[in-house]
Amino acid sequence: MSKHGDNDKLAIQGLIAGERTAFETVYRRHNGSMVRVASAILSNRASAEEIAQETWMAVLRKIGGFEGRSSLAGWIFTILTNKAKTRAKRDGRSVSLDTSVNDDSIDDAFDGRGRWKDMPEIWDEITPDRVVNGRQMLSHLSDAIEHLPPAQRAVLILRGQQELEAAEVCDILGLSEGNVRVLLHRARFSLRQTLDRIEREKEI
């Protein structure tokens, strides 16, 4: 079981028992990311939303057979990506996220664990103006994530937002560990560039 094991157990028990609150909690935690990952595979938001809904139906139908060999999120996203790839093939789309990247492209902005060496400036004092600016920055970052190349977007969402283990992300997306590591670096570097650009524009 993953580092989210205790939460997973409670969620699984609730889902098996048919508890509405358990489903709503899991749905809120994952649905947005599910649609974004499916969109990375399908390049179509409407189809991605359909796949997410099909995935939830499958989750509810199969939860009693979940064996805990992966995290609950890993299991859900495996179902999602399998369904998205099947839809993509049916529609005649390419489904490979393997970009054959290598470690030579890793940027100096990050350490060996994929974290920023120098974090973007964090506001020490919260004021109404800074809250508004923070919301605007989050909007810019959300837009930047949507415009990342599909493989980078999928890895960032699964590894960064869903906090899945690297091995799970490799299995879900069919990528090597090296690919996942470099794609995550590239995605984070792109977002760092967005943050830097926003900061420069604020100073003008």
N, C-alpha and C positions, 0 to 999 in steps of 0.2 A: 504494500500500500504506500501511497505517496506521503509527503510531509503534511498533506491536508487530510490524513487518514481519519482523525476523529470527526471532522466535519463531514467527510464522505460517509462514514458509518451512520450518522444521524440522518443525513439526506436520503441515503439508500433505504433505511428503515421506514422513513416517512413516505417515500415513493412507493415502496412495496405495500404499505398500509393504505395507500390511496389518499394520503393527507393533502388537501389542497394547498395549505400553507407551505408544505415541503416542496411541492412542485413549483409554486410561485417563486420561492427563494432560489431554487436551482435555475429556473427560467430567467430570472432577472440577472443572475450571475453570469450566464453564458450566452444568452440568445443573441445579443448584439455582436459579440465576437464570432459566433457561429455564422451569422449572415455575412460578416466581413471576410471570413476565411472561405466560405462557399463562393463569394463574389470573386475572390482571387483566382479560384479555379475555373469559374464559369464566365467571368467577365460580363455578368448580367445580374443586376440587383434583384429583379423580379424573380428570376429563376432561383437565385440564392435564397430568397425568402421562402419560396416553395420547398426547397430542399431542407431548410431549417425546420419547417413545420413537419415535414415527413420524418425528420430525425426525431423530433419530440414524440411523435406517435410511436416510432420504433422503440424509443427509450422506455416509454410507459409499458409497452407490450413485452419487452424483454428484460426489464429490470429484475425480475425474480430470478433470472438465470445469471445475473452479473456475479462473477467469481472473485473480483477484487485483485486480479493479476496486474491491473494498471489502476491509476487514479480514476475516479468517476468522470472527471473532465476528460481525461485521455480516452476513456471508453466512448463518451458522447461524441468527441471530435473525430474518433476513428469511424464511427457510424456515419457522421456527417460527410467526411471526405470521401468515403467509399460511395456514398449516394451521389455526391457531386461529380465524382469522376465517371460514374456510370451514366449520369445525365449528360456530361460533356461528350462522352464517346457516342452516345445515342444521337446527339446533335451534331456530330462530326467535328468536334473541337479537339484541339490538342490539350492533353491533361498533364504533361510533364512539367514539374516545377524544378527539375534538376538543371541548374545553370552551369554546372561543372566549374565552380569557382575554386580558388585555392588560397592557401594561407598567405601568399605573398601580398595580397591586396589589403590585409588588415591595417587599419589606420592607427597612427600613433595617439589618437585621441582617447583610446581605451586601454585598460589594463588586460592582463591575461584572462580575467574572469568575465570580460565583456562589459565592465562598468567604466563610466567616464573617469579619466584621470583628473580632470579639472571640471567640476560640476558647474553648470550654468549658474549665474548669480541668483541667489535666493533672497527674497525680501525679508529683512529682519523685523520690520514693523508692519502690521496689517492695518491699512487704512481703506476707506471706501473706494478711493481712486485706484488703489492697488488691487482691490478685489475685482473691480471692473476690468482693469488691465489684465489680470490673471485669467479671467473668463475669456477675454479676447484672444489671449495667447493659446489657451486650450482649444479654442475654435480653430486657430491657425494650425495647431499641431494635428488636430483631428483631420483637417483637410489635407495636411501633408501626408498623413498615414494613408489616406484613401488614394493618394497619387503615387505611392511607392510601387515599384515593380511587384507583380503578384507574389513571387517567391519571398521577397523581403517582407512584404505585408503579412503574409501568412505566418512566417517564422516570428516576426515581432509580436503578433497577437498571441500566438500560442506560448512562446517563451517569455515574452516580456509582460503581457497583460494577464494571461491565464496562469502564468508561472508554472508551466509544465516542465518536467525534467527533460533534459536534452535528448535522452534516449527515447522518450515518448514522442517528442516532436519528430525525431528521425523516423520512427515507425509510422506515425500518422501521415506524414508528407512523402515518405519514400525517399528520404535524402540521407546522405552520409553525415556523420558527426561534423566533419570538416566543413561541409556545405552549410549546415545549420549555423555553425559558429561564425563563418564569414558573412553569411546573409544577415545575421543579427547585427554584426558590427556595421555593415553597410547601411542597414536601416537606421540604426541609432546615430550614425554619423550624419546621415541625411537630415534627421530630425534636429541634430545639434546645429547644423548649418541653418536650418529654419529659425531656431531660437536666436542664433547670432544675428541673422538678418533682421529679425524683429527688433532686437535690441539696438542695432545700428539705426534703424528707421526711427525709433523713439528719440534718438539723440539728435536727429536732424531738425 
